Amino acid sequence: MRYPMLFWGLLASAFQAVAGPNYSEAPLRVPAANVILYVPWETPQAYCQPVSRWTSDKPRVFSPSLRKTFTENFDIVPPLANGDGSAGKWAPHFDGGYSNGKFMGYEWEVKRYQPAAHEQQLYVDPAFKGAGTAALNLNPFSVSDSVLTITAQRTPSALLLALWGHAYTSGALSTHEMFGQTYGYFEMSAQVPSSQALLPAFWMLPVDRSWPPEIDIMEAPGHETLTYSTGSHWIEGSPSVAQTSVCKIPSPGFGTGFHTYGILWQPDRIVYYYDRLAVAQIATKPGQDKPFYMMVNLAVGGDWQGFATPDTVLPQQMKVDWIAAYTVTGPVGCAKDARGVTLCK
C-alpha cells in the first residue's frame, strides 16, 4: 500500500519528537514493515569511527521511511538449496561453486569453511555428502517458537574421515541463491553466544562473487566478551591494495539476550546500528555500489577468535529470530535476474 508523501513527512516529524539521542529500541518478535533511522550528523570518514551522541546543537537527521523487501521469520526450518545452484532457497554453504568457469557444485570442502582464517568447523546440512557419496544427515538447524537455532558441536568420530578431519560441525545460511540488494537497511534479531573459540557473524558479500568488497554487520569473536565488531573490506589505490577497517562496539552482556544488528547502506556511508542505536559509521568504499547478499553463520576456531580445544565447551548455539532488508522503494524496486535471484535497489 502506498501512502502520500505528506503522511511520511508527518510521521518523520512525530518520530523526531519522541526519538532519543541516536535513537534505539528493543528488538521486536516480527520485523516492522517500515523503518525510520537516525542518520549521524557527522561526515563519514575513510575508516570506521564511533558515532557521537547527538546533542541539541547538532543537525537532527533521519532516513526516509524504508519499506521491507525481504523477511525471514523462521516459522519453520527454511527449505535449503541443494548443490545444483538452483535459485530460490537459503544456501547452507558459501557461494562460488565454479572452477575455470564451470559449475562444480557445493560439496567441496572449501565451500564449507574459510581456509584462509584456519577455521576448524565444517558447515553442514542434512543433504551434505562430504567426501562420500551419500548424505551424512548432519543437521545444525532447528526451529522452536519461530526462532532458528544454529548448533556448533564436535564431529562424531565415525564421520571425521568423511569431513576431511574437521573436528567440529556448525551451520551457515546465505541468500546468494535467493536475494541480493544495493543500498538500504539490513537487520538481524539474534542471541549470539559469547564463548571461547566461537565466531558468530552476520555479513554481506557481492552477488557477482567478487572479493573484496565485504560488509560485516556483526562479528562477535569469543575472546572479546564485552564488544562485538563491525567491519568493511575493499580494494583501493594504485597498485590496488586490500583494505580493512573495524569498529569495536561496547556491548557488555550482549550474549545473554536478543539484540538487533543492522546497517544503513547509502551511496556515501554505511551506518551500523545496535538495537536501532546508531553506533558507528564509515564512508562507502569502492565496489560497495552493487547488489550484495546476506550471510549468517557460527564459526568454531580460527586465527582471530582462537582455536577450539578438548576443553572448549560444546555444543554451543546461535539463535536467530528474524532477518530483514528494506529500501526506500520497497518491493517495486525488485526484479529477478537471469538465475531467478531477486535483486532490489
C-alpha positions as CSV (number, residue, x, y, z in Angstrom):
1,M,0.0,0.0,0.0
2,R,1.3,3.4,-0.9
3,Y,0.9,6.5,1.3
4,P,1.1,10.1,0.4
5,M,4.4,11.9,1.0
6,L,2.7,14.2,3.4
7,F,1.9,11.2,5.6
8,W,5.6,10.2,5.7
9,G,6.6,13.8,6.5
10,L,4.2,14.0,9.4
11,L,5.4,10.6,10.6
12,A,9.0,11.6,10.5
13,S,8.3,14.8,12.4
14,A,6.5,12.9,15.1
15,F,9.3,10.4,15.2
16,Q,11.9,13.1,15.7
17,A,9.9,14.5,18.6
18,V,10.0,11.2,20.6
19,A,13.3,9.6,19.5
20,G,16.1,9.8,21.9
21,P,19.8,10.6,21.1
22,N,20.8,8.4,18.2
23,Y,17.5,6.5,18.6
24,S,17.2,3.0,19.9
25,E,14.5,0.4,20.6
26,A,14.2,-3.1,22.0
27,P,14.1,-6.0,19.4
28,L,10.7,-6.9,18.1
29,R,9.5,-10.5,17.6
30,V,8.5,-9.6,14.0
31,P,10.4,-7.1,11.8
32,A,8.5,-3.9,11.2
33,A,7.0,-3.3,7.7
34,N,8.7,0.2,7.6
35,V,11.8,1.6,9.3
36,I,12.9,5.2,10.0
37,L,16.5,5.5,11.3
38,Y,18.6,8.3,12.9
39,V,21.4,9.2,10.5
40,P,24.6,10.6,12.1
41,W,25.2,14.3,11.6
42,E,29.0,13.8,11.2
43,T,30.6,13.4,7.8
44,P,31.6,9.7,7.3
45,Q,35.3,9.2,7.4
46,A,37.6,6.9,5.4
47,Y,37.9,4.5,8.3
48,C,35.2,3.3,10.8
49,Q,34.5,5.7,13.6
50,P,32.1,5.5,16.6
51,V,29.1,7.8,16.2
52,S,28.9,10.7,18.7
53,R,25.9,11.1,20.9
54,W,23.5,13.6,19.4
55,T,23.2,16.9,21.2
56,S,20.6,19.7,20.7
57,D,23.2,22.0,18.9
58,K,23.7,19.5,16.1
59,P,21.5,18.8,13.0
60,R,18.8,16.2,13.6
61,V,18.7,13.9,10.5
62,F,16.5,10.8,9.9
63,S,16.3,8.5,6.9
64,P,13.3,8.4,4.6
65,S,10.8,5.7,5.5
66,L,12.3,2.4,4.4
67,R,10.0,-0.4,3.1
68,K,10.6,-4.1,3.6
69,T,11.9,-6.0,0.6
70,F,13.0,-9.3,2.4
71,T,12.0,-11.1,5.5
72,E,12.6,-14.5,7.1
73,N,10.8,-15.1,10.3
74,F,11.9,-18.7,10.7
75,D,8.5,-20.1,11.4
76,I,9.9,-23.4,10.1
77,V,13.3,-24.6,9.2
78,P,13.6,-23.0,5.8
79,P,13.9,-25.2,2.7
80,L,17.6,-25.4,1.8
81,A,19.2,-25.2,-1.6
82,N,21.0,-28.3,-2.8
83,G,24.3,-28.4,-4.6
84,D,23.0,-27.8,-8.2
85,G,22.9,-24.0,-7.9
86,S,19.1,-23.6,-8.4
87,A,17.7,-20.3,-7.1
88,G,15.1,-19.5,-4.5
89,K,16.2,-21.1,-1.2
90,W,18.6,-20.4,1.6
91,A,22.0,-21.9,0.8
92,P,23.9,-23.7,3.6
93,H,27.3,-23.1,2.0
94,F,29.5,-20.3,0.6
95,D,28.9,-19.1,-3.0
96,G,31.1,-19.6,-5.9
97,G,30.9,-23.3,-6.8
98,Y,32.8,-22.6,-10.0
99,S,36.2,-23.7,-11.3
100,N,37.6,-22.2,-14.5
101,G,34.1,-21.0,-15.4
102,K,32.5,-24.5,-14.9
103,F,29.9,-25.0,-12.1
104,M,31.2,-27.7,-9.8
105,G,28.6,-27.7,-7.1
106,Y,28.9,-27.1,-3.4
107,E,30.2,-30.4,-2.0
108,W,33.7,-29.1,-2.0
109,E,35.4,-28.7,1.4
110,V,36.3,-25.1,0.6
111,K,32.7,-24.2,0.2
112,R,32.0,-25.2,3.8
113,Y,34.7,-23.3,5.8
114,Q,37.2,-20.5,5.3
115,P,40.7,-21.9,4.9
116,A,42.4,-18.5,5.0
117,A,41.1,-18.0,8.5
118,H,42.0,-21.5,9.5
119,E,38.5,-22.2,10.8
120,Q,38.1,-25.6,12.4
121,Q,34.5,-26.3,11.7
122,L,32.8,-27.5,8.6
123,Y,29.3,-26.1,7.7
124,V,27.0,-29.0,7.1
125,D,23.3,-29.6,6.3
126,P,21.3,-32.8,6.1
127,A,22.0,-33.4,2.4
128,F,25.7,-32.8,2.6
129,K,27.8,-35.8,1.5
130,G,31.2,-34.6,2.4
131,A,33.9,-36.8,0.9
132,G,31.4,-39.6,0.3
133,T,28.5,-40.3,-2.0
134,A,25.6,-40.5,0.5
135,A,24.0,-37.8,2.6
136,L,25.6,-37.7,6.1
137,N,22.3,-36.4,7.7
138,L,24.1,-33.8,9.9
139,N,21.7,-31.0,10.7
140,P,22.9,-27.9,12.6
141,F,19.5,-26.2,12.1
142,S,16.3,-26.4,14.3
143,V,13.3,-24.1,14.9
144,S,11.3,-23.6,18.0
145,D,8.8,-20.7,18.6
146,S,9.8,-19.1,15.3
147,V,13.5,-18.9,16.3
148,L,16.2,-20.6,14.3
149,T,18.9,-22.3,16.3
150,I,22.3,-23.0,14.7
151,T,24.2,-25.5,16.8
152,A,28.0,-26.0,16.7
153,Q,29.3,-29.3,18.1
154,R,32.0,-31.9,17.9
155,T,32.1,-34.1,14.8
156,P,31.1,-37.7,15.5
157,S,34.4,-39.8,15.4
158,A,32.9,-42.1,12.7
159,L,32.4,-39.1,10.4
160,L,35.8,-37.4,10.7
161,L,37.2,-39.0,7.5
162,A,34.1,-38.0,5.5
163,L,34.5,-34.4,6.8
164,W,38.2,-34.2,5.9
165,G,39.3,-34.4,9.5
166,H,37.3,-31.3,10.7
167,A,36.7,-31.8,14.4
168,Y,33.7,-29.6,14.6
169,T,30.4,-29.0,12.6
170,S,28.2,-26.0,12.5
171,G,25.8,-24.1,10.2
172,A,25.8,-21.2,7.8
173,L,22.9,-19.7,5.7
174,S,23.3,-17.4,2.8
175,T,20.8,-15.6,0.5
176,H,23.1,-15.9,-2.5
177,E,20.7,-18.1,-4.3
178,M,17.6,-16.1,-3.5
179,F,18.1,-12.4,-2.7
180,G,20.5,-9.5,-3.1
181,Q,20.2,-5.7,-2.7
182,T,22.0,-2.5,-3.5
183,Y,21.8,0.0,-0.6
184,G,19.1,0.1,2.0
185,Y,18.8,-1.2,5.6
186,F,19.7,-4.8,6.6
187,E,18.9,-6.2,10.0
188,M,19.0,-9.4,12.1
189,S,17.5,-10.1,15.5
190,A,19.6,-12.7,17.3
191,Q,21.1,-14.0,20.5
192,V,24.7,-14.9,19.8
193,P,27.0,-17.0,22.0
194,S,30.0,-15.4,23.7
195,S,32.3,-18.3,24.3
196,Q,35.9,-19.3,23.7
197,A,36.8,-20.1,20.1
198,L,33.4,-19.1,18.6
199,L,32.7,-16.5,15.9
200,P,29.0,-15.8,15.2
201,A,28.6,-13.4,12.3
202,F,26.1,-11.5,10.1
203,W,27.7,-10.2,7.0
204,M,27.4,-9.4,3.3
205,L,29.1,-10.2,0.0
206,P,28.6,-9.2,-3.6
207,V,26.2,-11.1,-5.8
208,D,28.8,-11.1,-8.6
209,R,31.2,-13.2,-6.5
210,S,33.9,-10.6,-6.3
211,W,36.0,-10.2,-3.1
212,P,36.7,-7.8,-1.7
213,P,34.4,-5.8,-1.1
214,E,32.7,-7.2,2.0
215,I,30.4,-5.6,4.7
216,D,30.5,-7.1,8.2
217,I,27.4,-6.1,10.2
218,M,28.2,-8.1,13.3
219,E,31.1,-10.4,14.3
220,A,31.5,-11.5,17.9
221,P,34.8,-13.3,18.4
222,G,34.7,-15.4,21.6
223,H,37.8,-13.8,23.2
224,E,36.1,-10.3,23.2
225,T,33.2,-10.7,25.6
226,L,32.4,-7.0,26.1
227,T,32.3,-5.9,22.5
228,Y,31.3,-7.0,19.1
229,S,32.9,-5.8,15.8
230,T,31.7,-4.1,12.7
231,G,33.8,-4.1,9.5
232,S,34.4,-3.1,5.9
233,H,36.8,-4.6,3.3
234,W,37.7,-3.1,0.0
235,I,40.4,-2.6,-2.6
236,E,41.8,0.9,-3.2
237,G,44.9,2.6,-4.6
238,S,47.4,2.1,-7.3
239,P,48.7,-0.5,-7.2
240,S,45.5,-2.0,-5.7
241,V,45.7,-2.9,-2.1
242,A,43.2,-4.7,0.1
243,Q,42.0,-2.5,3.0
244,T,40.1,-3.3,6.2
245,S,38.5,-1.1,8.8
246,V,36.9,-2.4,12.0
247,C,35.0,-0.7,14.9
248,K,34.6,-2.3,18.3
249,I,31.2,-1.7,19.7
250,P,30.9,-1.7,23.6
251,S,28.1,-4.2,24.4
252,P,28.7,-5.9,27.7
253,G,26.3,-8.8,28.3
254,F,25.3,-9.0,24.6
255,G,25.4,-12.8,24.7
256,T,22.6,-13.0,27.3
257,G,19.7,-11.9,25.2
258,F,18.3,-11.0,21.8
259,H,19.6,-7.8,20.1
260,T,19.2,-6.4,16.6
261,Y,22.3,-5.8,14.4
262,G,21.8,-3.6,11.3
263,I,23.4,-1.4,8.7
264,L,22.0,1.6,6.8
265,W,24.0,1.4,3.5
266,Q,23.9,4.5,1.4
267,P,26.0,5.8,-1.6
268,D,28.1,8.0,0.7
269,R,28.1,6.0,4.0
270,I,27.5,2.8,5.9
271,V,26.0,3.3,9.4
272,Y,26.0,0.5,12.0
273,Y,23.1,0.0,14.4
274,Y,22.8,-2.0,17.7
275,D,19.2,-2.3,18.8
276,R,18.5,0.5,16.3
277,L,21.0,2.8,18.1
278,A,23.5,4.3,15.6
279,V,26.9,3.3,17.0
280,A,29.4,3.6,14.1
281,Q,29.9,4.7,10.5
282,I,32.3,4.6,7.6
283,A,32.4,6.1,4.1
284,T,31.1,3.7,1.5
285,K,34.0,2.2,-0.4
286,P,34.9,1.2,-4.0
287,G,32.9,-1.8,-5.1
288,Q,30.2,-1.2,-2.5
289,D,27.8,0.0,-5.1
290,K,26.3,-3.2,-6.4
291,P,24.0,-6.0,-5.1
292,F,25.1,-7.8,-2.0
293,Y,23.7,-10.9,-0.4
294,M,23.4,-11.7,3.4
295,M,25.1,-14.5,5.4
296,V,24.7,-15.7,8.9
297,N,26.9,-18.3,10.4
298,L,28.6,-19.7,13.6
299,A,32.3,-20.5,13.1
300,V,34.4,-22.6,15.5
301,G,38.1,-21.8,15.9
302,G,40.3,-19.7,13.8
303,D,43.1,-17.2,13.8
304,W,41.0,-14.3,15.2
305,Q,38.9,-15.9,17.9
306,G,41.4,-18.5,18.9
307,F,41.3,-22.3,18.4
308,A,39.0,-24.8,20.0
309,T,40.5,-27.5,22.2
310,P,39.2,-30.6,24.0
311,D,38.3,-28.2,26.9
312,T,36.1,-26.0,24.7
313,V,32.5,-26.1,25.9
314,L,30.3,-27.6,23.2
315,P,27.7,-27.7,21.9
316,Q,27.0,-24.0,21.5
317,Q,24.1,-22.3,19.9
318,M,23.3,-19.1,17.9
319,K,19.6,-18.2,17.9
320,V,18.1,-16.1,15.1
321,D,14.6,-14.7,15.5
322,W,14.5,-13.0,12.0
323,I,16.4,-11.4,9.2
324,A,15.0,-8.5,7.1
325,A,16.0,-6.0,4.4
326,Y,14.5,-2.6,3.4
327,T,14.7,0.0,0.7
328,V,13.1,3.4,0.0
329,T,11.1,2.0,-2.9
330,G,10.2,-1.3,-1.3
331,P,9.2,-4.3,-3.4
332,V,8.5,-2.2,-6.5
333,G,12.3,-1.8,-6.8
334,C,12.9,-5.5,-7.0
335,A,13.2,-7.9,-10.0
336,K,14.5,-11.3,-10.7
337,D,17.8,-11.8,-12.6
338,A,18.6,-14.5,-15.2
339,R,19.3,-17.0,-12.4
340,G,15.9,-16.3,-10.7
341,V,17.5,-14.5,-7.8
342,T,15.5,-11.4,-6.6
343,L,17.6,-8.2,-6.7
344,C,16.4,-5.0,-5.1
345,K,17.6,-1.4,-5.1
